[in-house]
Amino acid sequence: MSVYKAKKGTLIKWVILMLMALPILVFFLDRQTFSERPFMLLLLLVPIVLIIWPYLDTQYQIDGQMFKYKSAYIKGEIEINKIRSILKGRTRWVGIKPALATGGMIIKYNRFDDVYVAPVSNEALIRGLLAINENIQVKRIGSSNENE
């Protein structure tokens, strides 16, 4: 089984930093409310958990004949022999996106299905998939600024 870590973009890091600062700021602005009702602080922590969970939990795996992706509550697997093509260097803004950064790749499988992933190294994941299914067409779109 090969595990590929997710690339973590600058935007997600800034969002997490801001969300972590929010409860602290609100606490210092209105200490009396939180001293009277401490459960209110818990309500401020929920968005932080929902953002940090995918940040810490996003990864991709090649396990036998299956490609598995996991990003918090988004999980799935694709039979590698059903992958038709990979668009490398594309960013998907809608749809199934178990990714935390731009500049990843779109994996097209079955007839109309696709998923956007953004591993640290697109090339390493592509090599792993091609080792199992050499019929996958890889299309490189634009230039990638990866250190591979």
N, C-alpha and C positions, 0 to 999 in steps of 0.2 A: 504494500500500500504506500503510495506517494502522497505526501501532504504539501500543499502550496498555500503559503500565507497570502493574505489580501493586502494590496497596496492601500495605504491610508492617506487620503488626500488632505491638503491644507485646510480646505473648507470644513471638513468634519472635525478637525482638531480645534478650529476656532469656535465652532458651534458648541463643542463639549466644554471648552474653557469658559465661554459665556454662560452656559447653563449651570456650570459649577459656581460661578460668581454670583448668579442671580439670588439663590437662597441666602447667601451670606449678606449680600447687599440689603435684601428685604428684611432680614433679621436685625441688622444694625439700624435700619430706618424705623422699625416699629417693634422694639424689644418687648414692650408691654403686652402686645397681642400674643406673642409667642410664649411669654412667661405665663399668661393666663390660659392659653390653649396650645400646648406644645404639639398636638397632632397636626396643626396647621403647617408646621415645618415639613411634615411627612408629605403633604400634598405638593409642596414645592420640589421634593426629591423625586417624585414619579417621572417627570420628563427627563431628568438626568439619567435615571436608570434605563429608560427606553432608548436613549441615545448611546449610552456607554455599552449596553449589552451587545448590539451589533458590532461596535468598535472592537470589543474584546473577543467576539465569538465568530467572526467571519473567516472562513477558510474553504479551500477546495481540495478534493481528494480524487485520486485515481485508485480504485479498489477493484482489482481484477478487470472485468469488462465494463465496469460502471464508473461514470464520472459523477461525483457527489459534490453538491454545494450546500453551504450552510451559513446563514447570516441571521443570528438570533432566531426569530420565529419564521423566517423564510428558509425552507429546506427542500431539497429535491435531488433526484438522481436521473441520469440519462445513460442509456445504453450506448457505449462508445461506437459501436458498429452502426448506430442509427444517425450519427452526426454526419451531416452533409458538407457543411462548410464553416469556416471561421473567418470573421471580418476583424482583423487585427488593427488597432488604432482608432476604433470607433467608440463613441460614448453614447449610451442610451439614457434618455431622461425619463422614459415611461416604461411600463411593463415590468416583467420580472427582472429585478436588479439586485441580486445579492452581492453588492459591491459598495466600496466606500470612496472610490476615486474615479477620475476620468482617465481616458487613454487606455482603457481595457480592451475587451474584445467581445463580439457577439457570436455566440455559438448557435448555429442553426441545425436543427435536427428534425426527424420525422418529416412531414410534408410542409407544415406551416409554423412549427414551434421554434422559439428561440429564447435565449437567456443571455443577459449581459453579466460578465464577470470581469474583475480587475485584480489579477494576481500581481505580486511584486514583480515577477518576471513572466511576461506573456510568452516569450520564447521557450522557457522551460516547460510551461504547461502544454504548449503546442507540440513540443518534442515528445512529451509523455503520451499525448493523445495519438500522435502519428505513429508511435511505436506499436500501438494496438490496432489502429485503423489507418492504413497508409492511403486510403482513398479520400480522405478529408481534403477538400480544397481550401487552401489558406490564401486569403486575399488581404494584402497589406494596404491599408488606407492611410494616406498622409505619412508624416514622420513621427516616430515615437522617441521620446527623450528618456528612454530607460537605460539604466546601467546594468548591462547583462554580461 
